Structures are given as C-alpha cells and as structure tokens.
Amino acid sequence: ELRKKLGHQKISLGWGIELIALSEYIATEIHKHQVDIPFLLTQGDTDYICPHANADAFFEQLMLPNKTYHLFEDMRHETFAEPNNDQVFSALSDWLDLNKLP
C-alpha cells in the first residue's frame, strides 16, 4: 500500500510551499548570517517523499562550516517515527553532545 510505503499521510499546500522556501533560504542565504550555527540533517534512504539524492544535493550546497548529515538505512520520510528510530535518537544525542552551545 502506498501510504505504508511513504510513511507520511498528507501535507497542506501552504506548508509545502513554506518548506520549499525555507530550504531555498537555508541553502542560499544562511551563510550570510551567523555561520557557526551547527546544522543537522537526517534522511531515510528509502524516503519516497524526499529522495535522499535530493537531500544529498541540498546538504552539499550548504555553505556552513559545521554541518552534519546522517543517512539512515531502511528508513523512510519520518525517521523519528520508524520502528528502528533508536538509531536516529542515538545520532541526535551524539550530535547534541558534540555541538553544545556555550
């Protein structure tokens, strides 16, 4: 079933437009501001809503000195809601430990 495959039910058009605008802003403008902001991107490798090739390209174009990308095997769009989400929470915990704010 498609719903099960996607791991996500629906999103409003307005939310989708804002999400695209925000991702464009992050990719092109955020480096002009405080660049020492840690950035974490998590992605499932079987995400059919946002294929990881798109996330890979987005991450590569980010002009941030402290950026981290985690691609999780056998996970879909909502990595924190996956059955094996302990991997995501562990990676997040490690990332937070490494990126403690003063």
C-alpha positions as CSV (number, residue, x, y, z in Angstrom):
1,E,0.0,0.0,0.0
2,L,1.3,3.4,-1.0
3,R,0.6,5.0,2.5
4,K,2.7,2.4,4.2
5,K,5.5,2.9,1.6
6,L,5.5,6.7,2.0
7,G,5.4,6.7,5.8
8,H,3.5,10.0,5.6
9,Q,-0.1,10.7,5.0
10,K,-0.6,14.3,3.7
11,I,0.7,17.8,3.9
12,S,-1.1,21.1,3.1
13,L,-0.1,23.1,0.0
14,G,0.8,26.1,2.1
15,W,3.1,24.1,4.4
16,G,4.8,22.5,1.3
17,I,5.4,25.9,-0.2
18,E,6.8,27.3,3.0
19,L,9.0,24.2,3.4
20,I,10.4,24.7,-0.1
21,A,11.0,28.4,0.5
22,L,12.8,27.7,3.8
23,S,15.1,25.1,2.2
24,E,16.0,27.6,-0.5
25,Y,16.7,30.2,2.1
26,I,18.9,27.9,4.1
27,A,20.8,26.8,1.0
28,T,21.4,30.3,-0.3
29,E,21.2,32.8,2.5
30,I,22.0,31.4,5.9
31,H,25.8,31.6,5.3
32,K,25.4,35.4,5.3
33,H,24.4,35.3,8.9
34,Q,26.0,33.7,12.0
35,V,27.9,30.8,10.3
36,D,28.8,29.0,13.5
37,I,25.3,27.6,13.9
38,P,25.5,23.8,14.0
39,F,23.3,22.1,11.3
40,L,22.0,18.6,11.4
41,L,20.2,16.9,8.5
42,T,18.7,13.4,8.9
43,Q,17.4,11.4,6.0
44,G,16.0,7.9,5.3
45,D,17.4,6.1,2.4
46,T,14.0,4.8,1.3
47,D,12.2,8.1,1.5
48,Y,9.9,8.4,-1.5
49,I,8.7,11.9,-0.5
50,C,12.1,13.5,-0.5
51,P,14.5,11.0,-2.1
52,H,17.9,11.0,-0.4
53,A,19.6,12.2,-3.7
54,N,17.7,15.5,-3.2
55,A,18.9,15.7,0.5
56,D,22.4,14.8,-0.6
57,A,22.5,17.7,-3.1
58,F,20.9,20.1,-0.6
59,F,23.5,19.2,2.0
60,E,26.4,19.5,-0.4
61,Q,25.4,23.1,-1.4
62,L,25.1,24.3,2.1
63,M,27.9,26.8,2.8
64,L,28.2,26.1,6.6
65,P,31.3,25.1,8.4
66,N,29.6,22.9,11.0
67,K,27.2,20.7,9.1
68,T,26.3,17.0,9.7
69,Y,24.4,14.6,7.5
70,H,23.0,11.2,8.6
71,L,21.5,8.9,6.0
72,F,19.7,6.1,7.8
73,E,19.3,2.7,6.1
74,D,15.8,1.2,5.7
75,M,14.1,4.4,6.9
76,R,11.5,6.5,5.1
77,H,10.4,10.1,5.4
78,E,9.7,10.4,9.1
79,T,12.9,8.9,10.5
80,F,11.9,9.7,14.1
81,A,8.7,7.6,13.7
82,E,10.4,4.5,12.2
83,P,10.5,1.2,14.2
84,N,14.3,1.3,14.3
85,N,14.3,5.0,15.4
86,D,16.7,4.3,18.2
87,Q,19.5,4.9,15.6
88,V,18.1,8.4,14.9
89,F,17.8,9.3,18.6
90,S,21.3,8.0,19.2
91,A,22.8,10.0,16.4
92,L,20.9,13.1,17.6
93,S,22.1,12.6,21.1
94,D,25.7,12.3,19.9
95,W,25.3,15.3,17.7
96,L,23.9,17.4,20.6
97,D,26.8,16.3,22.8
98,L,29.3,17.5,20.1
99,N,27.5,20.7,19.4
100,K,26.8,22.1,22.8
101,L,26.1,25.8,22.8
102,P,28.2,27.9,25.2
